C-alpha cells in the first residue's frame, strides 16, 4: 500500500513505521537502479505503508533529498528523547536516511556501493557483472566505471573478442575490475588452463576489484589466498596485483643490457627515456600521494622480471587520460606481450589474417584497448598511436562506436542470424539504456614480423 503524500513529523497521522518503510523503499530503489537485486533492503511488502518516490524524475528526486534531510533532523531529535526500544529504531532510521541522502546527493559522499552491469552473450542471454565502486574521495578516477570498460566487457561476453584461445591474460588499469570480471565469466566453462592477472595502483581500488570477484562469482572471502589469487574454476586462476606503471622506468634502466631492451631493435635512447608521472598522478587523492603509499597494501606488485613477454593477451580500457600514460603504456605492453606466434594453423603472421572476420581475435598475441575519443584528449590518442608504431606494433583492427550504437548494431546482426523476438530485442535495448553518447574506439594491436611458434 502506498501513501498519497510523504510522511512528515507531526503531520498526516505519520507514524514511525511510515518513515522507516519509505526510507527502506528509497534504498531498495537505489539498489535496483544500480542493477542489484536488493538484499539488505528487500522489496517493501504489500502490507507496508510507504510513499513511492520516483527517483528517476529530477523534481521528485530533489524533493526526496529535501525530505531525507527532514527525516534525519527528526530522527536525531527523537533519538535523544526516546526510550531504549524506540531509540534503537530511530538510530537505524537515521543511519539509513543518511546513506540514502549521501547516494542521492552524489557518490563522493556515499561510500562504496555495489552496481550491476548487464552484458549479453552471443545468444542474447544476460549475465550481470557485479562491481563495487569505492568512495571517490578514496579512490580517485580509477573508481569510476567508464564507458570504455562497459564496451570492452560487452565484446568479451559476446565473444566478439574471443578470449578462450589465450592462456595468460593481463588487464592494465583495471579500475572497478569490470573487464576482468567479463574475462572470468567468458572463461568459466573453459576446459583449458587460463591465468588472469588484474592490476591497478591504489589498494582501495584493488579491494573493490576483489569484492567484485566475490560478488560476481558468489564466493566467500576465504576463497582468496594470501597472494590474492583465487580459483574461479578447475582451469581458471585469477590474481589481483598492484602495478605502478612508472616503476617500469627504473626497471628498464636497471636492465639496459637485457634482451627486453634490444629484442625488437628499439633504440636504447627510446627505451631509456624516463617517462615522468603526470603532475596529478593520484596526488589529488586526499591531497597527497603519500595517502596512497600509506594505505595498507596486501597486494604483491607485478614483477617486471618474471612478466617479460609472458602474456599472449593484454587488455586495457580508458587509460590514456595523460600524455605520460600514452608514452608509458606502449612500453609496458611491449614488455608484457608475447613475442611468439601462437596461431595453431598459420605458417606466418600477416595483416590479412585479421581481415578475415571468422578468424579475428583467435590465437595471436594481441593488445586490446578501448579509448574514448574525447575532443580534449586527441593528443594523448595520437601520441599513443605513434609510440606503438615506434615500438614495432601495427594496428590490426579498429572500430569507433557509442554504447548505444554498439548494442543496436549487435542486435541487428543477431536478428539476421537468429529468431530473436522483437520483445526480447526491446527488452535488451531498455536494459542497456546508459546515458552516454561518447564515441569509443576499440583498438587491436599486434607485433610485426615476429617469429613463428
N, C-alpha and C positions, 0 to 999 in steps of 0.2 A: 504494500500500500504506500502511496506517496502523499506527501504534504503539498498543499497548494502554495504555501509560502515557506521560506526557510524559517527554522526555529530561532527565536531571539529571546534573550534573557528577560523574563517578566512579561512577555507578550504572547498572544495567541495560544494560551494554555500550553506553552512549550515545556516539555519535560526533559530531564537529563538524557533519557534514552533516545529522544529525538535528535539531540546534538550528537550523541555517540554514533547512532546509526547513520546519520547524514555524513559525518566525517569518515566513517568506515566506507560509505558509498563512494566518497571522493577518492579515497585511497585505492579502492577497488578499480575505479575508472582509470586512474593514473597507471596502475599495473597493466590493465588491458590495452591502454594506448601505447604502451611500450612493447606489446606483443607477448606479455607474460600472463599465463593463467594465474589469477590471484591465489596465493597460498595463505599468507598471514592474515589477509583480509578477504574472506570468501564472499561471494555474491550475497547481497542482502536478501534475507528470506522474505516469503510472501507475507509474513506477519509483521514485518518491520515497518516502522513509520519513518520515512526519510524524505528529504527534498532532493529531487533528481537534477542536480546541476548538469548543464550541458557544457562540458569543459572545452569542446571544440568551437564553441561560439565565443568570440573575443569579448563581447559585452558580458555574457554570463560568467566567463572566466574571471574577468576583473571584479565582478560583483562577488564571486565566490572568494576571491582573495581578501576583499574587504570584510566579508562575513567571517572568514577564518581568523582575522585579526580580532574581531569582536569576541569570538569563541575563546581565543587564547586569553584575552583580558578577563572574560567571565570565569574561565577555569582557574586562572591564577588567584583571583579574589576568593572564589569558592573553596579552593584548596586550603586556604589559610583559616577558614571559618567553619569547616565541616568536620563531622565526626570521622573516625578512622575508616569505616567502610566506604562512606561517600568520598572521603579524601582520596582513597586509592583510585576510585573511578575518575575523579577529576584529574588526578595525576596522569592517568592513561589518556584521557581526553586532551589534556594539554600537550602531551608528547606527540600524539597522532596528528593533532591540528598543526603543530609546529612543523612536522615532517611534510604534511601536505602543502603548507604555505611555502616552505622552502623550495619544494619542487616546482610549484606553480609560478613562483617568483623568479626562477632561474636555477640552473643546475649548480652554479658556483656555490650556492649555499645549501644544497640539498643532500650533500654527502654522496656516497656511491649508490647507484641504482642499477637494477637488472633491466635489460632490454632484450627483446626477442626480434631477431632479423629473419624473415621468412625467405627462403630460396626454394626453387623447384628443380627437380631432376629432369632428365630428358623425356620422361613420360608424364610430366606435369604433376608429379607427386610432391607435396610440400614437405619441407624439413625446416625446423626452427633452430637457429644457432643462438644460444643464449650468452650474451656478453654482460660483463659487469663494468659499467662506466664509473670510474673513480671520481672523487671530488676534483673538479678542475683546478681548485686552488692548490691541490697537492700534486696533480699530475700534468699540468700544462697541456700543450697541444696534442700530446700523444693520447690523451684520454678520450678525444672525440672520435666518434665513428664517422669517418669521412666517406663521401660517396664513392671514392676510388675503391675502397675495400669492399663496399657492397657490390659494386660491379664485378670486381675480380672474383668474389665469392660466388656470385651467380654463375659465372662462366665455369668455375671449378665444379660446382654441384651439377650443372647441366652437362658436364664433360665436354664442353666446347674447348676447354683446356683440360685434356685428359692427363691426370697426374699418376695414373695407375702404372705407367711404364717406368717410373723413376724410383730408384731405391733410396737415395739420400737427398733430402729436400730441406731447404732453409728459407725462412722468411726474415727479411730485414725490416726493422722499424715496425714491429707488429701492432703497436697501439693497443686497441682493445682485444686483439687476437682473433678478429673475425675471420681473416683469410686462413689462419692456422686451423681454426675450427672447421672451416669448409674442407680443407685438405684432409683433416682427420675423418670427417664424415664420408668423403669420397673414397677413402682407402679402407674404411672399416670392414668391408666384406672381402677385401683382397686376400688371396692366399699366397702372396709373395711377400718377402720381407721388405719393410719400409722403415726408414728412420726420418723423423721430422724434428727439426730444431726451430723453435720460435724465439725470436730475440727482440729486445728493446733495451733502453738505457736506465730508466728510472725504476727503482724497486717497487714503488706503489703501483706502477703500470703492470709490472710483471706479476704482482699479487693478483691484479684484476684478470690478467690472462689466465692464471691458474684457476681462479674462481670460475671463469667461463668454461674451461675444460670440464671442471667438476659438474657444473650445471648442465651443460650440453650433453654430456655422456652419462649423466646420473651416477656419479661416482662419489665415494666418501673421501674426505680429506686425507685419510690414511693411504689412499691409492698412490699418492706421490711419494717417491723415495726421497731420501735426504738430498740427493743430487738433483731434485726437482725433475725427475724422469718418471713417466707414467706409461704403463702398457695399456693401450686402448683396445688391443686385440692380441691374439696369439702372434700375429705377424707385424703389428704396428706399434712402434715405440715413439713417444713424443717427449722432448726435453725443452724446458724453458731456461734460457740462458741470458745473461747480461751481455750487452755488446755496445761498447763505446766506439763509434766509427773512427773517431780521431785518434784513438790509441794505435790505429794502423800506421800512423806516421812514424812512430818510434820503432815499430816492428820492421818497417822497410829500411830504416836507417841502420838498425842493428843487423840486418840480414842482407846487406848490399851485394854480397858475393854469391848469394844463393840462387838456385835455379829460378825461384819465383820472380826475380827481377829481370832476368835476361831471356826467359823461356820463349817469349813471343817477340823477341827482337825489339824490345822497347828501350828507349834510351835511358841511361841512368839518371840523367838530369830530369827527365819527365817523371820518373818514379820517385825520385828523392825530394822533389819539390814539396815542401811541407804545406799541407792544407790547414790553415788556421780555422779553428771552430768559429762559428758566427758569434758576433758580439752578444746576441741574445740567445746563445745556445743554452737554454734552460736557466739562464741567470735570472729570468723574471719569476721563477718559481720560488715563492717565499723570499723574494728579493735577493737571493744569493745562491750561487751554485753550490755553496757549502752545505745548503739544506739537503741536496741530493746525496752528496758524499757522506753526510751524517745519517742518512736513512739506514735502518737496519737492512743489510743486504745479505740474504741467504742464497743468492744465485751465483753460480760459478760463471765466470766470464768466458766468452768464446775464446778458445785457444787458437791463435792465428797459425801457429806452427803445425798443429795436427789437422787443421782445416784446409790446408793448401790443396786446391783442386779436388776437394773431397765430394762436392755436391754436383749432381747432374741436373738439378733444378733449383734455381734461386728465384724467389718472388718478392715483390715489394709493391706497396701502394701509397701514393701521396707522400713521398719522401723528398721531393725537390722543392722545398719552400725557402731555401737559401742557396746562394751561389756555391758556398763551401760544400753543401750536400751534393750539388751537381758535379763537383770536382772529385770528392772522395768516394762516392758510391761506385762509379765505374772502376776505380782501382780495387775496391773491395770485391766487386763482382769478378774482376779479372783474377783475383787471388782465390776466391772460393770455387768458381765454376770449373768443372772437369775439363780436361784438355783432350779427352778421348772420345772418339766417335763410337757411340754405343748403339747405333742402329743395327738391328739384327740382320736385316736383309739388304743392306746397302753397301756397295763397294766403294762408294765415295760420299762426300758430303757437299751437296750443291744447293744453290738458292732455289732451283726448280723444285726440290723436294718439298719446300714449304708452300709452293704454289698449288700443290695437289691437296685439295681440301680434305680428301679421305685419309690422307697421311699426316695432316697437320697436327702438331703437338704430340707426337707419339714417343719417340725414343732418343731424340737428340738432346745433348746438354744445352739448355737454354736459360735465358734470364727473362722473366715475365714481369713487366712493370706497368702499373696503371697510374697515369698522371692527369690531374685536372688542367685543362688548357685555359688558365686564368689570364686575363689581359695583363695583369700586373706581374706575371711570372714567366713570360715568354723567354726572357733572358736566361733563366735557370734551365728551361727546357732545351734551348739551343746550345748552351754550354754543355749540358749533359750529353746531348747527341754528338757534339764534336769530340768530347773526351772518350766516348765509347768507340768512335771510329778511329781515334788515335791509338787506342789500345788493341786494335785488330778485330773489333766486333762489327757485325753487319746487322742492319735492321731487316729481319725476315718477314715481319708482318706488323701492320698497324691498322687500327680502326678507331675512328672518332665517333662518339655517340653520347647520348644522355641516358640517364637511368630509365626515363620513360620510353625513349625510342628503342632502347635495348630490349625491354620487355615486349614492346609492340612488334619489333622485328622477329623476335624469337617465337611469339605466339602465331604470327603469320606463317612462319616456316613450319611450325608444329601442326598448324591447321591443314596445310597442304600435304603433310605426311601421315597424319593420324586422323582419327574421328573425334577429336576433342570437341565437346559440345560448346555451344555459344554461351550457355550459363556458366560453364567451368572457366571459359576464357574471360568472361566478365568478372567472375569471382577473383581470378588471379590479378586482373587489372586493378580491381578495387583494393586488394590487399597490398599491392606493390605501389600504391599511390604515395610517393615520397615527394615532399616539397623541395625539389632540387632540379633546377634547369641547367645546371653546369654541364659543359661538354667535357668528356674524359677521353683520353687516348689509351687504348690497350695496345701495348707495345711488346713485341717479341724480338729478342736479340740472341745471336749465336756467334761463335767464333768463326773465323775464316781460315781455310787451309789447315785444319787440324788433322793429325794423323789418324789412321783407321784404328779401330779397336784391336 
